Amino acid sequence: MGDLSRQFALCLPSSIEARGAIFFGDGPYYLPCHRDPSTDFDVAKVLTYTPLQDDRTSLGYFINLTGISINGKDMHVPQNSFNCNQSVKLSTIVPYTTLKSNIYKTFIRGFKKAAKGINQVPKVEPFRLCFTVGTSTNGLVIPQIDLLLGNGEKWTIYPSNSIKQVDDNIACLAFIDGGKTAEQAVVIGTFQMEDNLLQFDLDQSRLGFSSSLYPYGTTCGGFNFTV
């Protein structure tokens, strides 16, 4: 048996009743396809890759972020808003993606404009932008968020990872204002990682990401640990 490659993959479930998974070594990463339970889907085949960044100011894993777009329209953020090397941190401790105040204010304005057809309601802490959605966001046209990465790729944040249902009638944009003095300009939190498979490839210094698994008819809670 050869040496285990320096890779691990993380798949966080969106339900507290489901079990996610962490894998050590390379794929494949098979998940059952809900559209056809008799077949399995290899998530490794749909991964997009972006380089991992070195950030000597903080422990953790970082990727290069050059901007954020909402419904395909790039945000115009003040110069030098991101860290000096434009690195953003991935965190399994922070529950929701956190943006430094100057980025967050621009982000909120852009999202409000894109979501002007959805009825807004008073904020529900810790969120600042909330909507009346009924019992589900299905049928609503929720703006799509794309994280624009340094190598030209983009990480699409679908509504399942951008909107948090807080009660039977209200859902909120699940991004947090980290304050003016936040150490990191952007920290990607666990809510935005749910039902996304992330592969940390330390041998090739890159991150592989699937974006939401819902369009592929599967989730991170579907691993069969009995086989």
Disulfide bonds with the S-S distance in Angstrom:
Cys11-Cys220 1.97
Cys130-Cys172 2.06
